Amino acid sequence: MRAAILSLLFLVALSAPIMAQDNLIEVEGQSEIKIKPDQALLSVNLQLKAMQASQASQALNKKTNTIIKNLEKAKIEDMEVFTSNYFVNINRIYQRGSSKDSGYVASQTLNIKVNELEQSLFKVMEVLGEYEELNYSVSFQLTDDLRKSKEEELLKLALEDAQRRANTIASAMNLGELMVKKVQYKSQENFARPMMRMAMDASMESAKTSPVLLPEEQTLTDKVLVTFGFKQ
């Protein structure tokens, strides 16, 4: 008999915490901000041919350095210049089902970043417009500083959205007072993507005038998962 009473008390002790636990609802809060890009990236495609690989490489380096010096002379503010995608390949010409090697071709991309989208951007385009047979593209994106400055606002909006959704559920279902039990958050990766992209031949007359550039807004998003407890 005593053993039966002890067993019953033991079961009651185990079930008491479970009975005292709150009921839970889990809500996902979301946020979204639209913002205009504050940085332009001009990608200039450079390509030079010569009969020897060293000659092609030297000619490419000379043209690249000339453009960079002219950009520096223009005294453009908030500008960053760097190169990428450097290649030296055999200049192979295909014609009528056969191929013929004709020297070498050296190529690379000259990248120009500007954080001022009016005067600085147009100055860069004016410099590039002085070169014949020069092709480049313009894309728009967000700087890291602008993106990071919006992270706190995005998270706050997501948390407020979670609270608002939870309150709506509680009101509709008569759940009573809600208490935050758990917050799960992982920073979202808002990858930089071009907002507007345009290709231009710098030798064209239209490239030497100021084009109308209207970069579209970029959408940044965030989300958070919040668990609320309630008693009934």
C-alpha positions as CSV (number, residue, x, y, z in Angstrom):
1,M,0.0,0.0,0.0
2,R,2.8,2.4,0.9
3,A,4.5,1.6,-2.4
4,A,1.4,2.4,-4.3
5,I,1.0,5.7,-2.5
6,L,4.7,6.6,-3.3
7,S,4.2,5.7,-6.9
8,L,1.1,7.9,-7.1
9,L,3.0,10.8,-5.6
10,F,5.9,10.3,-8.0
11,L,3.5,10.4,-11.0
12,V,1.8,13.6,-9.7
13,A,5.2,15.2,-9.2
14,L,6.2,14.4,-12.8
15,S,3.0,15.7,-14.3
16,A,2.9,19.0,-12.3
17,P,5.6,20.7,-14.4
18,I,3.9,19.6,-17.6
19,M,0.5,20.9,-16.5
20,A,2.2,24.2,-15.5
21,Q,3.7,24.7,-19.0
22,D,2.4,27.4,-21.1
23,N,0.7,26.8,-24.4
24,L,2.7,28.1,-27.3
25,I,2.2,29.9,-30.6
26,E,5.0,30.4,-33.1
27,V,4.9,33.5,-35.4
28,E,7.2,34.6,-38.2
29,G,7.7,38.4,-38.5
30,Q,8.8,39.8,-41.8
31,S,10.1,43.2,-43.0
32,E,10.8,44.9,-46.3
33,I,12.5,48.1,-47.2
34,K,12.9,49.6,-50.6
35,I,16.0,51.8,-51.1
36,K,17.7,53.5,-54.1
37,P,21.3,52.3,-54.8
38,D,24.1,54.7,-54.0
39,Q,26.9,53.2,-56.0
40,A,27.6,52.8,-59.7
41,L,30.0,50.1,-61.2
42,L,31.3,50.7,-64.7
43,S,32.9,47.6,-66.2
44,V,35.1,48.4,-69.2
45,N,36.0,45.6,-71.5
46,L,39.6,46.0,-72.8
47,Q,41.0,43.8,-75.5
48,L,44.3,44.0,-77.5
49,K,45.7,41.8,-80.2
50,A,49.3,41.2,-81.3
51,M,51.4,38.5,-83.0
52,Q,53.2,37.7,-79.7
53,A,51.7,37.1,-76.3
54,S,54.1,39.6,-74.6
55,Q,53.2,42.3,-77.2
56,A,49.5,41.8,-76.6
57,S,50.0,41.9,-72.8
58,Q,52.1,45.1,-73.0
59,A,49.6,46.8,-75.3
60,L,46.8,45.9,-72.9
61,N,48.7,47.2,-69.9
62,K,49.6,50.4,-71.7
63,K,45.9,51.1,-72.6
64,T,44.7,50.3,-69.1
65,N,47.3,52.6,-67.5
66,T,46.4,55.4,-69.9
67,I,42.7,55.2,-69.0
68,I,43.5,55.1,-65.3
69,K,45.8,58.1,-65.5
70,N,43.1,60.1,-67.4
71,L,40.6,59.2,-64.7
72,E,43.0,60.4,-62.0
73,K,43.5,63.7,-63.9
74,A,39.8,64.2,-63.9
75,K,39.9,64.4,-60.1
76,I,36.8,62.3,-59.6
77,E,35.6,62.0,-56.0
78,D,34.7,58.7,-54.3
79,M,36.2,56.6,-57.1
80,E,37.8,53.2,-56.8
81,V,39.5,51.5,-59.8
82,F,40.6,47.9,-60.1
83,T,41.0,45.2,-62.7
84,S,39.7,41.6,-63.1
85,N,39.3,38.8,-65.6
86,Y,42.8,39.0,-67.1
87,F,43.4,36.6,-69.9
88,V,46.0,36.0,-72.7
89,N,44.8,33.5,-75.3
90,I,45.6,32.4,-78.8
91,N,43.7,34.4,-81.3
92,R,42.0,31.5,-83.1
93,I,39.9,32.4,-86.1
94,Y,37.2,30.0,-87.3
95,Q,36.1,30.1,-90.9
96,R,34.3,27.5,-93.1
97,G,34.8,24.6,-90.7
98,S,38.5,25.2,-90.1
99,S,40.6,27.3,-87.7
100,K,43.7,29.4,-88.0
101,D,45.9,30.9,-85.3
102,S,46.6,34.5,-85.8
103,G,48.7,35.8,-82.9
104,Y,47.4,36.4,-79.4
105,V,44.7,38.4,-77.7
106,A,45.0,39.9,-74.2
107,S,41.9,41.0,-72.4
108,Q,40.8,42.2,-69.0
109,T,38.0,44.2,-67.3
110,L,38.7,47.6,-65.8
111,N,36.2,48.2,-63.0
112,I,35.4,51.7,-61.8
113,K,33.3,52.3,-58.7
114,V,31.8,55.7,-57.9
115,N,29.7,56.5,-54.9
116,E,28.4,59.8,-56.3
117,L,25.8,59.1,-59.0
118,E,25.7,62.5,-60.6
119,Q,28.8,64.5,-61.3
120,S,31.3,61.8,-60.5
121,L,29.5,59.2,-62.6
122,F,29.2,61.5,-65.6
123,K,32.9,62.5,-65.3
124,V,33.9,58.9,-65.6
125,M,31.7,58.5,-68.6
126,E,33.2,61.6,-70.2
127,V,36.7,60.2,-69.8
128,L,35.7,56.8,-71.3
129,G,33.9,58.6,-74.2
130,E,37.3,59.9,-75.4
131,Y,38.3,56.4,-76.5
132,E,37.4,54.8,-79.8
133,E,36.1,51.2,-79.9
134,L,35.6,51.0,-76.1
135,N,32.7,49.1,-74.7
136,Y,31.5,49.3,-71.1
137,S,28.5,48.7,-69.0
138,V,27.0,50.5,-66.0
139,S,25.3,48.7,-63.1
140,F,23.9,50.1,-59.8
141,Q,24.2,48.6,-56.3
142,L,24.2,49.4,-52.6
143,T,27.4,50.2,-50.7
144,D,28.1,48.0,-47.7
145,D,27.7,51.1,-45.4
146,L,24.2,51.8,-46.6
147,R,23.2,48.1,-46.4
148,K,24.4,47.8,-42.9
149,S,22.7,51.0,-41.8
150,K,19.4,49.4,-42.7
151,E,19.9,46.1,-40.8
152,E,18.7,47.4,-37.4
153,E,15.7,49.0,-39.0
154,L,14.8,45.8,-40.8
155,L,15.1,43.7,-37.7
156,K,13.0,46.1,-35.6
157,L,10.3,46.0,-38.3
158,A,10.3,42.2,-38.4
159,L,10.0,42.0,-34.6
160,E,7.1,44.5,-34.6
161,D,5.4,42.5,-37.4
162,A,5.8,39.3,-35.3
163,Q,4.2,41.0,-32.3
164,R,1.4,42.4,-34.4
165,R,0.6,39.0,-35.9
166,A,0.7,37.3,-32.5
167,N,-1.6,39.9,-31.0
168,T,-4.1,39.4,-33.9
169,I,-4.1,35.6,-33.2
170,A,-4.5,36.1,-29.4
171,S,-7.4,38.5,-29.9
172,A,-9.2,36.3,-32.4
173,M,-8.7,33.1,-30.3
174,N,-9.2,34.7,-26.8
175,L,-5.8,33.5,-25.7
176,G,-5.2,36.2,-23.1
177,E,-1.9,37.8,-22.3
178,L,1.1,36.7,-24.4
179,M,4.6,36.3,-23.2
180,V,7.7,36.0,-25.4
181,K,9.4,32.6,-24.8
182,K,11.9,32.4,-27.6
183,V,13.3,34.4,-30.5
184,Q,15.0,32.7,-33.4
185,Y,16.9,35.0,-35.7
186,K,19.5,34.5,-38.5
187,S,20.6,37.5,-40.5
188,Q,19.4,37.5,-44.0
189,E,21.7,37.6,-47.0
190,N,20.5,40.5,-49.2
191,F,22.9,39.9,-52.0
192,A,24.0,42.9,-54.1
193,R,22.4,42.7,-57.5
194,P,22.6,45.2,-60.3
195,M,19.6,47.6,-60.2
196,M,20.0,48.8,-63.7
197,R,22.5,47.7,-66.3
198,M,23.2,49.4,-69.6
199,A,25.8,48.7,-72.3
200,M,27.4,51.5,-74.2
201,D,29.9,52.0,-77.0
202,A,32.1,54.8,-75.8
203,S,32.9,55.8,-79.4
204,M,29.2,56.5,-80.1
205,E,28.1,60.1,-80.1
206,S,25.4,59.3,-77.5
207,A,28.1,58.1,-75.1
208,K,29.6,61.6,-75.1
209,T,26.5,63.3,-73.8
210,S,24.9,62.8,-70.4
211,P,22.4,59.9,-70.6
212,V,19.3,59.6,-68.5
213,L,20.1,57.1,-65.8
214,L,17.2,56.0,-63.6
215,P,18.3,53.1,-61.3
216,E,15.5,51.2,-59.8
217,E,15.1,50.6,-56.1
218,Q,16.4,47.5,-54.4
219,T,14.3,45.6,-51.9
220,L,15.9,44.5,-48.6
221,T,14.1,41.9,-46.5
222,D,14.5,40.3,-43.1
223,K,12.5,37.8,-40.9
224,V,12.5,36.5,-37.4
225,L,10.7,33.6,-35.7
226,V,9.2,34.4,-32.3
227,T,7.5,31.9,-29.9
228,F,4.9,33.3,-27.5
229,G,3.4,31.6,-24.5
230,F,-0.1,31.9,-23.1
231,K,-2.1,30.4,-20.3
232,Q,-5.7,29.2,-20.4
